[in-house]
Amino acid sequence: MKRRANGDGTILKRKDGRWMAQAYVTLSNGERKRICITAKEYETVRTKLREALDREKHRLPHAEKNWTVAEYLDYWLNDVQKSRIRETTMAAYTVTVNNHLNGLLPQLQL
């Protein structure tokens, strides 16, 4: 088996029979973190690792934490959209998110 190049991540088989891939990625706050990807099939792990490394290559940051849909929508409204849209649009988005989406989707993970 050939050795992987520096920065290409690691793929190995675990004792429980699943495959595991590890690589370093940049988070949205600028920190570097080692991620771990597991799957039953080697090709699945290899594909997911390649996707993560492609995101890293294109300088797309990875999420710092796992968000629920409700948490992300609150962040999106208050931190992302607030300075980009008009007040009336912000009010409409807030009503839609609070009355229709947050009540239905608070437990779902992104």
Secondary structure, 3 states (H helix, E strand, C coil): CCCCCCCCCEEEECCCCCEEEEEEEEECCCCEEEEEEEECCHHHHHHHHHHHHHHHHCCCCECCCCCEHHHHHHHHHHHHHCCCCCHHHHHHHHHHHHHHHCCCCCCCEC
